[in-house]
């Protein structure tokens, strides 16, 4: 398997790759990724979005990966292969770049679409956590709660403040910074590392701004996004994008720690489902970490099902480099 810089490929060479990826996303995720593919290809040919292709000895492309350089790290945007050897060479190529540039981190959140992706990442020292891609069919009524759930809800609701969906409002362009501040409060340093690696205010603002200006997570839908404002601050948010005709994606669901215990997360998610259904949407999708048991229980109660898996992975490049240099020293001792 041969590794090549994908910026050396002539125009339209990758069209079959993009077409196959679009079909995969449509079938598995109900997601029309055509706009995202166009954005990626435009970046590749105009300013040199970095990436690699894995090519077999017959000259066939067996895998692709692209990435962004962000300060002291590499963010892998996507990895797709049909051969485990292609997966290996693509990951090794990106890690080699990070090592050569003395970067600290390589990370990704990508669809589990490359052969043996999780095992290849773990073998190279990445910490890996699956994220579940869930969807709810908005054409069907949610399943009624069980008797135990009804009793538990009545008991817990007695001590909770009353929340009215009438206090929710749609998204506004000026909500970027207040939304970033909410996410910084809602996530601790570890749980928010995927979005803001150093938990810095500027990172959160850049993350939210990217969500609403680029199409990688869909096109933001201001009217379907639900915002609970408190003066200049946002106390709760369900940020919704369009990913295909009639299909929406819940990009972020966040509640201010000061307002937890009011079932705002459940209320916002259900409100989004209700409004989307009224507008003729057929499905709402979202991602949730496999380790986030409370969120998974919430989405299960609301009728979401597991359709696919994404992979969140992070590599500490310098720690890996130290481990490589320490092994010979130990043997000589």
C-alpha positions as CSV (number, residue, x, y, z in Angstrom):
1,X,0.0,0.0,0.0
2,X,1.4,3.4,-1.1
3,X,0.8,6.7,0.7
4,X,0.4,9.7,-1.5
5,X,-0.3,13.4,-0.8
6,X,-3.9,13.9,-2.0
7,X,-3.1,17.5,-3.1
8,X,-1.0,16.0,-5.9
9,X,-4.1,14.4,-7.4
10,X,-5.7,16.1,-10.5
11,X,-9.2,17.5,-10.3
12,X,-12.1,15.0,-10.3
13,X,-9.9,12.1,-9.3
14,X,-11.7,11.9,-6.0
15,X,-15.2,12.2,-7.4
16,X,-15.9,8.4,-7.1
17,X,-14.6,8.5,-3.5
18,X,-16.9,11.4,-2.7
19,X,-19.9,9.7,-4.4
20,X,-19.3,6.5,-2.4
21,X,-19.1,8.5,0.8
22,X,-22.2,10.4,0.1
23,X,-24.1,7.1,-0.5
24,X,-22.8,5.7,2.8
25,X,-23.9,8.7,4.7
26,X,-27.3,8.7,3.1
27,X,-27.9,5.0,3.8
28,X,-26.4,4.9,7.3
29,X,-27.1,8.4,8.7
30,X,-29.9,9.8,6.5
31,X,-27.4,12.6,5.9
32,X,-26.8,14.3,2.5
33,X,-23.1,15.1,2.6
34,X,-22.9,16.6,-0.9
35,X,-22.3,20.1,0.4
36,X,-19.6,19.0,2.9
37,X,-17.9,17.0,0.1
38,X,-17.9,20.1,-2.2
39,X,-16.5,22.2,0.7
40,X,-13.7,19.7,1.3
41,X,-12.8,19.4,-2.4
42,X,-12.8,23.2,-2.8
43,X,-10.4,23.5,0.1
44,X,-8.2,20.8,-1.3
45,X,-7.8,22.4,-4.7
46,X,-7.7,26.1,-3.7
47,X,-5.6,26.3,-0.6
48,X,-4.3,22.8,-0.1
49,X,-6.4,21.2,2.6
50,X,-3.9,18.5,3.8
51,X,-4.7,14.9,3.3
52,X,-3.5,11.5,2.0
53,X,-4.7,8.7,-0.2
54,X,-3.7,5.1,0.1
55,X,-3.1,3.5,-3.3
56,X,-2.6,-0.2,-4.0
57,X,0.0,-1.5,-6.5
58,X,-2.6,-1.4,-9.3
59,X,-3.1,2.3,-8.7
60,X,-6.5,2.0,-7.2
61,X,-7.4,4.4,-4.3
62,X,-8.2,2.2,-1.3
63,X,-8.6,5.0,1.3
64,X,-8.5,8.7,2.0
65,X,-7.9,10.9,5.0
66,X,-7.8,14.6,5.4
67,X,-6.9,16.8,8.4
68,X,-6.4,20.4,9.7
69,X,-3.5,21.9,11.5
70,X,-4.8,23.7,14.6
71,X,-2.1,25.4,16.6
72,X,-0.3,22.5,18.4
73,X,-2.5,19.7,17.1
74,X,-3.9,17.9,14.1
75,X,-7.7,17.4,13.8
76,X,-8.5,14.5,11.4
77,X,-11.6,15.3,9.5
78,X,-12.3,11.9,8.1
79,X,-10.8,8.5,7.4
80,X,-12.4,6.1,4.9
81,X,-10.9,2.8,3.6
82,X,-11.9,-0.6,2.2
83,X,-8.7,-2.3,3.4
84,X,-7.0,-2.5,6.8
85,X,-3.6,-1.9,5.3
86,X,-4.9,1.4,3.9
87,X,-6.2,2.3,7.4
88,X,-2.7,1.6,8.8
89,X,-0.8,3.7,6.3
90,X,-3.2,6.7,6.5
91,X,-3.0,6.9,10.3
92,X,0.8,6.4,10.3
93,X,1.1,9.1,7.7
94,X,-0.8,11.6,9.8
95,X,1.0,10.7,13.0
96,X,4.3,11.1,11.2
97,X,3.3,14.6,10.2
98,X,2.4,15.5,13.8
99,X,5.7,14.0,15.0
100,X,7.8,15.9,12.4
101,X,6.1,19.2,13.3
102,X,6.5,18.5,17.1
103,X,2.8,18.9,17.7
104,X,1.2,17.7,20.9
105,X,-2.0,16.0,19.9
106,X,-3.8,14.2,17.1
107,X,-7.5,13.8,17.5
108,X,-10.6,12.9,15.5
109,X,-14.3,12.4,15.6
110,X,-15.2,10.4,12.5
111,X,-17.6,7.9,11.2
112,X,-16.4,4.3,11.9
113,X,-16.1,3.7,8.1
114,X,-12.5,2.6,7.8
115,X,-11.6,-1.1,8.0
116,X,-10.3,-1.9,11.5
117,X,-10.2,1.7,12.5
118,X,-10.7,1.4,16.2
119,X,-8.1,-1.3,16.6
120,X,-5.6,0.6,14.4
121,X,-6.0,3.7,16.5
122,X,-5.6,1.8,19.8
123,X,-2.6,0.0,18.5
124,X,-0.9,3.3,17.9
125,X,-1.7,4.6,21.4
126,X,-4.9,6.6,20.8
127,X,-7.5,6.7,23.5
128,X,-10.7,5.7,21.8
129,X,-14.3,6.2,22.8
130,X,-17.2,5.2,20.5
131,X,-20.0,7.7,20.0
132,X,-23.4,6.5,19.1
133,X,-25.3,8.0,16.2
134,X,-29.0,8.0,17.2
135,X,-32.1,8.9,15.3
136,X,-35.8,9.3,16.1
137,X,-38.5,8.7,13.5
138,X,-40.7,11.8,13.8
139,X,-43.5,10.1,11.8
140,X,-44.2,7.8,14.7
141,X,-45.4,8.7,18.1
142,X,-42.9,8.1,20.9
143,X,-43.5,4.9,22.9
144,X,-45.5,5.5,26.1
145,X,-43.5,5.5,29.3
146,X,-43.5,2.4,31.5
147,X,-45.3,2.2,34.8
148,X,-42.0,2.6,36.7
149,X,-41.0,5.6,34.6
150,X,-44.4,7.3,35.3
151,X,-44.1,6.8,39.0
152,X,-40.5,8.0,39.1
153,X,-41.4,11.1,37.0
154,X,-44.2,12.0,39.4
155,X,-42.0,11.6,42.5
156,X,-39.1,13.7,41.0
157,X,-41.2,16.4,39.4
158,X,-42.7,17.4,42.8
159,X,-39.4,19.0,43.8
160,X,-38.6,20.5,40.4
161,X,-39.4,24.1,39.3
162,X,-42.0,24.6,36.6
163,X,-40.6,25.1,33.1
164,X,-42.6,26.6,30.3
165,X,-41.6,26.0,26.6
166,X,-43.1,29.5,25.9
167,X,-39.9,31.0,27.3
168,X,-37.9,29.4,24.5
169,X,-36.8,31.5,21.5
170,X,-35.1,30.8,18.1
171,X,-31.4,31.3,17.4
172,X,-30.0,34.7,16.6
173,X,-26.6,35.5,15.0
174,X,-25.5,37.3,18.1
175,X,-26.0,34.1,20.2
176,X,-22.5,32.8,19.2
177,X,-20.6,34.1,22.2
178,X,-23.3,33.5,24.8
179,X,-23.7,30.0,23.5
180,X,-20.0,29.4,23.7
181,X,-20.1,30.7,27.3
182,X,-22.9,28.2,28.1
183,X,-21.0,25.3,26.7
184,X,-17.9,26.3,28.7
185,X,-20.1,26.1,31.8
186,X,-22.0,23.0,30.9
187,X,-18.9,20.9,30.0
188,X,-16.0,20.3,32.4
189,X,-12.4,20.2,31.0
190,X,-12.4,16.5,30.3
191,X,-15.9,16.1,28.8
192,X,-15.4,19.2,26.6
193,X,-11.9,18.2,25.4
194,X,-13.3,17.1,22.0
195,X,-14.7,20.6,21.3
196,X,-12.3,22.9,23.2
197,X,-9.1,21.0,24.0
198,X,-7.8,23.5,26.5
199,X,-11.3,24.6,27.7
200,X,-10.4,28.2,26.7
201,X,-13.1,30.8,25.9
202,X,-11.6,31.4,22.5
203,X,-11.8,27.8,21.6
204,X,-15.4,27.5,22.6
205,X,-16.3,30.6,20.5
206,X,-14.4,29.3,17.5
207,X,-16.2,25.9,17.9
208,X,-19.7,27.5,17.9
209,X,-18.8,29.9,15.1
210,X,-17.6,26.9,13.0
211,X,-20.8,25.1,13.7
212,X,-23.0,27.9,12.4
213,X,-20.8,29.0,9.4
214,X,-19.6,25.7,7.9
215,X,-21.6,22.7,6.8
216,X,-19.7,19.9,8.3
217,X,-22.4,19.4,10.9
218,X,-25.2,20.5,8.7
219,X,-26.7,23.9,8.0
220,X,-27.9,25.7,11.1
221,X,-31.7,26.0,11.4
222,X,-32.4,29.2,13.4
223,X,-36.1,28.6,13.7
224,X,-35.8,25.0,14.9
225,X,-33.0,25.8,17.4
226,X,-34.3,26.4,20.9
227,X,-32.7,29.0,23.1
228,X,-33.5,29.8,26.8
229,X,-32.2,33.3,27.4
230,X,-31.7,35.1,30.7
231,X,-30.8,38.7,29.9
232,X,-27.5,38.6,28.0
233,X,-26.8,34.9,28.9
234,X,-28.1,31.6,27.5
235,X,-29.2,29.1,30.1
236,X,-30.1,26.2,27.8
237,X,-29.7,25.4,24.2
238,X,-30.7,22.8,21.6
239,X,-28.7,23.7,18.4
240,X,-30.4,22.1,15.4
241,X,-29.1,21.9,11.8
242,X,-30.5,20.5,8.6
243,X,-28.6,17.5,7.1
244,X,-31.0,16.4,4.4
245,X,-34.5,17.3,3.1
246,X,-36.8,16.5,6.0
247,X,-33.9,15.4,8.3
248,X,-32.5,17.5,11.2
249,X,-29.5,17.0,13.5
250,X,-29.2,18.0,17.1
251,X,-25.6,19.3,17.2
252,X,-25.5,20.4,20.8
253,X,-27.8,20.1,23.8
254,X,-26.6,22.0,26.8
255,X,-28.0,23.2,30.1
256,X,-26.4,25.7,32.5
257,X,-25.4,23.8,35.7
258,X,-27.4,26.4,37.7
259,X,-30.6,25.2,35.9
260,X,-30.0,21.4,36.2
261,X,-32.8,19.5,37.8
262,X,-35.5,21.2,35.8
263,X,-35.5,18.5,33.0
264,X,-34.6,21.3,30.6
265,X,-32.6,18.8,28.4
266,X,-35.6,16.6,28.0
267,X,-37.9,19.5,27.4
268,X,-35.7,21.1,24.7
269,X,-35.2,17.8,22.9
270,X,-38.9,17.0,22.9
271,X,-39.8,20.6,21.9
272,X,-37.4,20.3,19.0
273,X,-39.0,17.0,17.9
274,X,-42.5,18.5,18.2
275,X,-41.6,21.6,16.1
276,X,-39.7,19.6,13.5
277,X,-42.7,17.2,13.2
278,X,-45.1,20.1,12.7
279,X,-42.8,21.5,10.0
280,X,-42.9,18.1,8.1
281,X,-39.5,16.7,9.1
282,X,-39.3,12.9,9.2
283,X,-36.3,12.4,11.5
284,X,-34.0,14.0,14.1
285,X,-30.5,12.6,14.6
286,X,-27.7,13.2,17.2
287,X,-24.5,11.9,18.6
288,X,-23.9,10.8,22.2
289,X,-20.8,9.4,23.9
290,X,-21.2,5.7,24.7
291,X,-20.1,6.4,28.3
292,X,-22.7,9.1,28.9
293,X,-25.2,6.9,30.6
294,X,-27.7,9.7,31.7
295,X,-27.9,11.2,28.2
296,X,-28.3,7.8,26.6
297,X,-31.1,7.0,29.0
298,X,-32.8,10.3,28.2
299,X,-32.6,9.7,24.4
300,X,-33.9,6.1,24.9
301,X,-36.9,7.4,26.8
302,X,-37.6,9.8,23.9
303,X,-37.6,7.1,21.3
304,X,-34.2,7.4,19.7
305,X,-32.5,4.3,18.2
306,X,-28.9,3.5,17.4
307,X,-28.1,3.6,13.7
308,X,-24.3,3.9,13.4
309,X,-21.1,4.5,15.4
310,X,-18.6,7.4,15.3
311,X,-15.1,7.1,16.8
312,X,-13.6,9.8,19.1
313,X,-9.9,9.3,19.5
314,X,-7.0,11.3,20.8
315,X,-3.2,10.7,20.7
316,X,-0.7,12.4,23.0
317,X,2.1,12.6,20.4
318,X,4.9,13.7,22.8
319,X,4.0,10.9,25.3
320,X,4.2,8.4,22.4
321,X,7.5,9.8,21.3
322,X,8.9,9.5,24.9
323,X,7.7,5.9,25.1
324,X,9.5,5.0,21.9
325,X,12.8,6.5,23.1
326,X,12.6,5.0,26.5
327,X,12.2,1.4,25.3
328,X,15.8,1.0,24.1
329,X,17.1,2.6,27.3
330,X,15.3,0.1,29.4
331,X,16.7,-2.8,27.3
332,X,20.3,-1.6,27.6
333,X,19.9,-1.2,31.3
